[in-house]
Amino acid sequence: MAERTIHQGAMAARLSPIALWGVLAAMAALLFAWRVGTQWPTAPAAGNLDHVILFYSTLPRAAVAVLAGAVLGLSGLLLQNVLRNPLAEPSTLGISAGAQLAMTIASLHAPLLMERSQGLVAFAGGAIAVLLVLALTWRRGLEPVSVVLAGMMVALTASSVSAALILANGEYLFSLFIWGGGSLVQQDWQPAIALTIRLSAGAVAALMLLRPLIILGLDDASARGLGVARHTSRFLVIALAVWMATTVAAEVGVIGFVGLAAPALATLSGARTLRQKLIAAPLIGAILLWLTDGLVQLAAGTGGERIPTGAGTALLGGPLLLWLLPRLRLFEWPHLGSNGPTPHRASRPWVIILLLLAFTLVAAALALVVGRGPTGWSLASGDLLADLAAWLAPRIGVAAAAGAMLAAAGVVIQRVTGNPLASPEVLGVGTGAGAGLTGVLTVSATAGLGWQLAGSALGALAALTVMLAIAARAKFGAQRLLLAGIAMSALCSAVITATIAMGNAQSYILLRWLSGSTGQATALDTWVALACLPPLSLPLFLAARWLDILPLGPDSARGLGVPVAGGRLMLILVAALLTALAAMVVGPLSFVGLIAPHLARLIGFSRARVHLAGGMLLGALLMIVSDWLSRMAAFPYELPAGLFASLLGGPYLVYLLARGVPHQR
């Protein structure tokens, strides 16, 4: 009897996920039925407007939601299996952002190509993005965290370039940004037919490649021993996954999280073998996207849809992924810092810091006087220098202050968490500041600088608090903390994207902020940033002993007399304020908070006080150079400073990952 009861309990446990997904599918079907009921034509004539809306908009939209979700679920599963990386999906590998950038460029410079072969343009952009990610991380053996960080760099860079192009071309491309947010609004059946073809071809190809896929999911030695052409098979599967994912991007825009969540939920729902996952992941992806689209339409009511479905998936998927983290089994890989070098310690660190200060001042002076004009390169002097200084000095000052703030916040976060990959950008703190800024601008588009700073600070503090609470509760390593950061960043980005999609005055403010541009900096912004920097950074220098001891762990810190809870709270608050103020003026799209602390440690600044000072100077120097390049690279046009910060810092990040992350001490 006991054995029978246990067997029945096990059966119920196995059936419960099926029942759960059945309930969710029923909810999606009910929402669809409600939508159809509100649009059912009273006079079913072929020319009736209700008839046209139902059969050429509502029904194709539901079909596209189901098909796109299934395609993304299958694409994400293939990428995760072939790369042995549970973090892999079209968004985290930069595929979707690369496809969107390619279509943005083609819309400007080759509109005929976009009209005739939009899917080919999207595939080219996605393929280039993923090849770049793989090339950057090949030496690291495609380690999951390395791949996702490289993908994040590629995605942020592509997004920044897209935002810059949209800003430069005004209303001509603004609708492309809204569409890129993942809008499922349909006008005919063509996208549904295209997605059906991709899904069918992908499913058939995946079944034909089932044995290589199973073997590629093993370690490289086992795959080699079983006679599988690893590289050829891997690239074929990646090409198949990219082809499917970019088709979705070409037809409906960027839809994140479905490709990441569907395979993970399939595993949690009881799918163990690859064959079972190949069935479950597309089904779960279809249910997720269909349900999300139904909720988006329900929220829109009769006032018109204001939130793209892609933003809705992130709003639902972010909390879902945070819930998944304790339950998600990551593949076994060497610890990210296990083979990292132990950095040397500079014998005379303050001399090096003085040299860095001199370099930073020289860079600021050169950025002010050296530039390109109508007649070519020149050195400004006299009246011309005075005129340029009124415009350039504020943006140089803002860039330097923001770089120093982000670097200081990065040093604090890395030392408090004991995680060399933690930073305001990676943990979503910068986008959290953006979400807070969005909230303030939603209340009032004319909110003053003080209100904007307060909203940004609250958003950054909330994001950072959630991240560190997750890390402390579940004792996440680098991989899980990074995944939590991706979830938080996507959640906050969805709030920003939904607001931008409204197309009002706040949209252009947020779009400019998102691109990381310093072009609108004023003298007031500069004085506020420079005035806030000393009082916010001074407590960190006074708490240098805490920052030296906290990386040793809470038990060691308590034994050495450090108030762990109170000390962390104070440091977290200061880091959040620094991030909020910096993000307000340069946006969230730089890696200064991640790169500058590593550069400082590489130079030999191992103790907290010199680490802070060196990191802040390097951050300021990096942002000054980035701001100058943003003005000179495409003169007379201006590109975002955040873009060049990521271009300068990204290659070092990849180099850092390839050779191993230096130890904290």
N, C-alpha and C positions, 0 to 999 in steps of 0.2 A: 504493500500500500504506500509506504514511504517513497519507494522508488518511482511508483506511478505518479505520486504527487510532485516529486522533483522533476519528472519528465514533463508533466503538464506545465509546471512553472517555467521550465526551459522553453517549451513550445510557445508559451505566452510571451516570454521575453523576445523570442525570435519574431513573433507575429506583431509585436507592438510597433516596431518601426514601419511595417507595412501599413498598419492601421493609421499611424500618424500621417504618413504621406497620402494615404487615401483621404483623410479628413482635409488636408491642405489642398489636395486636388479638387475635392468637392467644394471647398470654399472658393477656389478660383473659378470653378464651373458656375457656381451661384452668382458670383460677381459678373461673369460673362452673360449669364442668362438675364440678370437685371439690366445690363447695358442693352442687350438685344431687345428686351421688353420695352424699354423707353424709346427705342428707335423703330419698332416694328411698323411698317407702312400701313396706314389705315386703308389706302387704296393701292393694292399691289400691282400698279401699272409700271411698265418698264421705265417710263420717263418720270415717275414720281420721285421727288427729292429725297424722301425718307428711304425709298427703295435704293436709290443710288448710294446714300450714306451707309446703309446697312451692308450692301453687297460689295461695295468698292472701298469701304473704309473700316467698318467695325469687324466684319468677318476676316478680311485679310490681316488686320492688326492682331487678332487673336491667333491666327495661324502663324504669323511671324514671331509672336512672343513664344509660342510653343517650340517652333523650329529653331529660333535663335538660341533659346535656352538649352535645347538638346545639343546643338552644334558646339556651343561654348563648353558644356559639360564634357562632351567627348574630346574636344580639343585640349581642355585642361587635364583630363585624365592621361591622354597620350604624352603630353609634355612632362607631367609629374612622373610617369612611369619610366620614360626613356632617359630622363635626366636624374632619376632617383631623388627627386626633390619635391617634397610636399608643399613647398612655397611657390612652385612654378605655375604660372597661368599667363594668358596673353597680356594682362595688365602689368603684372610684376616683372615680366621679361621685356617690357617696353614695346611689345608688338603692336598693341592698340595705339599707343602714342605715336609710334613710327608711321603707322598707316594713316593716322589723322594728319600728321605733318606732311606726308607725301601728297595727300589730297588737297591740303591747303596750298602747297606750292604749285601743284598742277592747276588748281582753280585760278591762280594768278597768272601763270606763265604758259600753261598748255590747256586751256579750257576745252579745246576740241578733243584732246586725249581723255579728259574727264568725262565728256559726253559719250564717247564711244567705248571706253574701257575703264570704267571706274574701279572695277574689281582688280584689274591688273595693276593700276596705280597703288591701290591699297596693299596688294600683295608685295609689291616691290618695296614699299616703305616698311612693312612689317618684317620682311625677310632681311633687309639691311640692318634693322634694329636688332633682331635676334642673332644674326651673324656677328655683329659687333660685340654683343654681350658674350657670346661663346668665345670669340677671339680674345677678349679681355681676360677671361677667367680660365682659359684652357690650361695654363701652367699650374693653376691651383687645383686641377683635376675636377673642374665643374662642381666645386663644393657648394652646397645649397645657399649658404649665407653670402658667399662671394658672388654667386650668380645673381641673387636677388638684389644685392647692393649695386652691382653693375647695371642690372635692369632698371633699378630706381634712378640711377644717374642718367641713363639713356632716356628714360621716360620723362624725367624732370627737364632735361635739356630740350627734348622734342616739344614738350608742352610749353616751355618758355619761348621757343622760336615761334610756335604756332600763335601764342598770345601776342607776341611782338608783331607778327605779320597782320593779325586781325586788327590790332590797334593802329598800325600804319595805314591800313586800307579802310578803316571806318566801317560804315554800314554795309559796304560791299561784301565783307566776309563775316560780319557779326552773326548772321544767321547760320553760318557754318559752325560757329562755336556752340550755338544752341543745339544744332543738329548733332554735333560731336558729343554732346552730353548724353546721347542715347535716347533719342525720341523714336517711338514706335508708330507714330502717326503715318497712316498709309493712304494711298490714292488709287492703287490697283493691286493686282495679284503678282506682278513681276518679282518683287523681293521674296515672296513666299515660294515661288517656283524655283528661284535661284538657290534659296536655302534648302529646299527639298533635295535638289540635285547634290548639293555639297554634303548634306547629312547622309544621303544614300551612298554616295561614293566613299565618304569617310568611314562609314560603318562596314562596307564591303572590304575596303582596304585594311581596316583594323583587324577584321576576322582573318583575312589572308595572311597578315603579318603577326598572327597571334603567338606563334612559337618564338619568333625573334623578339617580340615585345616581352614575353615572359622571361627570356634569357637576359635581355638588356636590363630588366629590373633587378638582376643579380649583380654581384660585384664584377669588375672588369676581368679579374682572373678567371672566374667561372665562365663568363661569356666567351673568353678567348679559348678556354679548354673545350667548350662545346661547339667550336667551329663556326661561330657567328661572326660575320664581317661587321665588327662593332661600329666603326665610324660610318660606313656606308649605310647600314641599317638605321643608325641614330639620325643621320641627316635626312634620310627619306621620311622617317616618322615625323621629325621636326617640320620638314617642308609640308607634309600633309596637315599637321596641326595648324601651322601658320596660314595655309591656304584656307582652311575652314574659318579660323578666327578673323582673318582680314575680310572675308566675305561678309561676316556680320558687321564689321566696322564700316565697310563700304555701303551696306544697305541701310543700316539703322544708327550708325555712330558707335561710340565707345560705351560698352557695358561691362563694368567690372564686377568682380567677386563671384559671378556665377561659375566661371571656370575654376576658381579656387575652392569655393564652398561645395560644389556638387560632388567631386571625387571624395572629399573628406567626409561629407555626410553619407555618401554611399558606403564607405568603410565603417562608419559608426552605425549604420543601419544593418550591418551584418554581411555585407558583400566581402568575401574573403579572397576568392580567386579573381584573376584578371578577367576571365570570361563573365563572371557575375558583375564586376564593376563596369564592364563595357555596356552592360544592359542598364544597370542602376544609375550610373552617373548621368547619361543623357536624359533619362526619365526625371530624375531629381532636378536637373537643370531646367527642364521644360516646366515643371511645376513651380519652381522658384520664380522664374521670370514671368510666367503667366499670372501667378498670384500677385507679384509685385505690380505688374501693369494694371491688374484689376483694382488694386488699392490706390494707385496713382489716379486712375479715372474716377474712382469713388470720391477721392479727396477733391478732385477738380469740380465735381458737381456740374452745375449749369453755367458757371462763371468762366469756363475755358480752362484748359490744362496749362499750368504754369511750371510744373516740375517735370523735366524729362525722366523717362523711366530709368535711364542709366544712373541718374542721381538717386532715384528711389532704391535701386538695388544696393547702392553703397550705404544709404541710410538704414536699410534692413540688414545688409550683410556685415557692416562693421560690428554691431553688437553680437551678431551671430558668430563671427569669427572670434571675438573675445571670449564668448562662451565655449567655443570649440577648443581653445588653446590647452586647457588642462587635460583634454580627452584625446588630443591629436598626437599620434606617435610619429616622431621624426625619425628619419633614417639615421643609422649610425654613421657618423663621420668623425674624424679627429677634431678635437676641440680647436676652435679658431685660433686661440693663442698658444696652443701646445707646442708648436714648432717656431714660434716667433722669437726673434732675437731679443736679448736683454740689452737695452740701450746703454751706451756709455754715459758716465756722469761728467759734465763739464767741470773742469778744475777752477775756472774763473767765470762763473755764469753771469755775474753782473757786468763784466766787461762786454760780453757778447750781447747782453740786453742793451747796453748803451750804443753798441754798433747797430743793432736792429732799430733803435730809436732814430739814429742818424739816417739810416736807409729809408725809414718811413717818412721822415721830414723831407729828405731829398726827393722821394717819389711824389709827395704832395706838391712840392715846388715845381717839379718837372711836369706834372699833370696840369698845373696851372698855366705854364708858359709855353709848353711844346704842344703843337697841334697842327691840324690840316685846315687850310682855308681854300678859298676859290683859286688861289695861285699856287697851291701845293703846301708842303711842310714849311713851317715858320716858327720863330721864337717871338712871342708877344712881348711888347715893352711899351712904355709910355702910356698914352691915352688908350690904346688898344688893350693893354694889360688891365688898366683900370676898368674898362667896360666889361672885359671878360671875367674879371674877378668878381664883379657883382652877380654874375650868373654861375660861374664855376666854383667859387669858394664854398657856397652852401652845399652843393652836391658832393664836393670832395670831403668836407667836414662830416656830412651825414654818412657817407660811405665808410670813412675811417672809424667813426664812432660805432656804427652798426657792426662792422667787422670785429672790433674789439669786444663789443657786448656778446656777440654770438660765440666768439672764441672763449670768453670767460664762462658763459653758460655751458659750453661743451666740456671744458675742464671740470667744472663742478659736477655735471651729470655723469661723466665717465668715472670720476673718483667716488661719488656717492654710490653708484651702482656696482662699481668694480668691474665694469664692462667696457672694454676698449672700443666697442662699436656704437655705444650710446651717444646721442647728440640731439640737439633740438630738432634737426631736420628728420633724422631717422625715427625718432619717437613721436613725430606728429605734433610737436609743441608749436612749431611755426604755423602750421595750418590751424592749430587750436586758437592761436592768436587771431588768425584770419576769421575764424568762425565767430569769435567774440567781437571783432570789428564789424562783421556782417550784421550781428544782432543790433549793434548801436546804430549803424546806417539804416537798418530796416525801420527802426523807430523814428529816426530823423536823418534825412539825407544831408542836412546842413549842420550836423553835430560838430562841435568844436574839437580842437586837438585834445583837450583834457578828457572829454567823454570817449573819444576814440582810443586814447591810451588806456583808460580804465577798462573798456570793453576788451581790448587786446590782452591786457594783463590777466583779467579774469578767465578768458578763454585759454591762454597759455597755461595758467596755473591749474585749471581743471584738467586739461589734457595731461600735463606732467604728473599730477597727483594720481590720476587713474593709472597711468603707465607704471609708476613706482609702486602703487598698491598691488597691482597685478604681479609685478616682479617679486615683491616681498612675500606675498601670500603663497604663490606657487613655486617660488625659487627658480624662476626661469633662467636658462642660460642665454647666450647670445642669440641663438636661433629663435627661441620663443619670444624673447623681448622684441626682436626685430619684427616678427610676425604681428605682435600686438601693436607695434608702431605703425605698421602698414595698415592695420585695421583702423586705428585711430585717425591716421592721416586721410584715409579714404572717407571715413565718416565725416570729418570736418570739411574735406574738399567737396563732398556732396552738398553740404549746406551752402557753401560758397557758390558752387555751380548752379544750384537751384535758384539762388538769388540773382546771379548774373543772367540766367535764362529769362528773367522777367523783362529784360530790355529797358529798364528805367535809368534814372540818373545814377543810382547806386551801382548799376551794372558796370558802367565804364570806370568808376572809381575802383571797384574790386578787380576788374580785368587789368587795369594798370598796376594795381598792387600785386596781382598774381604774377605778372611778368617780371617783377623785381626791378623796376625802373626807378632811378634816382632823379630823373629829369624834372620832376615837379617839386623838388626839394626847395624850401625857402629858407631865408635867414632864421626865421623863428624855429623851423625844424632843427636847424643846426645848433642853435643855442640851447634848445630843449634837450637834444641828444647829448651834447657836450656837458651840459649842466647836470644831467642825470647820471652820467658815467662815473664820476668820482664817488658820490654817496652810495651808489649801488655796488661798486667794485671794492671799496674800502673794507666793508665787513668780510669779504672773502679773504682779503689779505690778513685780517685780524684772526680769521678762523683757519689759517693755514695748517695749524697743528691737527685740527679735525680732518682736514682734507688729506693729510699725510697718513692718518691712522684708519679712517673709515674703509679704504680698500682692503684692509686686513680682515674685515668681517666684523659683525656686531659683537661677538663674544670677546674678541681681542680688543675691540674699541672700548667696551665696558670695563675690561680689566685694566685698561690704561687711563681710565677716568674720563672718557668722552661721553657726554650725554647723547646717546645714539638717536633717540626719537626726536628730542628737541633740536639737536644739531642738524639732523637731516631736514627737519621742517623748515628751519631758518634758511639753510642752503638752497632747498627746493624753491622757496618763495623768492629768493634773490634771483635764482636762475630763471624762473618764470618771468619776473619783471624785466630782466635783461633781454630775454627772447622776445617778449611782447613789444618792447620799445624798438628793438632792432627790426623785427618783422614788419612793424608799421611803416618803416621808411624804405626797406629794401625787399620786402616780400619774403616768401618762404623757400625760394628756389635755389639756394646756394648750399654748398657743403662746408662753409667756413667753420661752423661749429663742430664738425667732425674732423676736418683736415688740420686746422691750426693747432689743436692740442697734440696731434700726432707729430707734426713738424717740430713743435717745441720739444717734445720728448726725444725725437730723433737727434736734435741738436745737442741734447745732453741736459735738459732741464727736467730733472726727475723729482726734486722736492717741490711741494705745492706752491710756495711763494714765487719761486723763479719760473715754475711752470705756468702760473697764471700770468705773470708779467710778460714772459716770452710769447705765450699763446695770444695774448691780446695785441701785442705789437705785430705779430705775424698776421693775425686776422685783419687788423687795420691796413697793413701793407697789401694783403691780397685783395681787399675790397677797393683800395685806391687804384691799383693796377687794373682791376676789372672794370671800374667806372671809366678809366681813361680809354681802355680798349673798346668799351661799348660806344664811345663817341667817335673813335678813329677807324674802326674796322670797316664800316660801311658808309663812311662820310659821303654825302651830307646827311644821311639817315642815321638814326640813333637806335641802338639795340639795348636790351635790358642788361643792367650791370649784374643781376643775379645769374643771367645766362653765362657770362664770362667767368663768374666765380665758380660755377659748376664745371666749366670747361677747363679752368686752371686746376681746380682741386680734384676733379674726377680722375684724371690719369694717375695722380699720386695715390688716390684711394685704391685703384686697381693694383698698382705696384705694391702697395702696402699689403693687400690681401694675398697677392701672389707670393710674397716673401715671408709672410707671417706677421701677425699683429704684435708689436712690442708689448712686453709685460708692463703692468701698471707700475711696478716698483723696480 
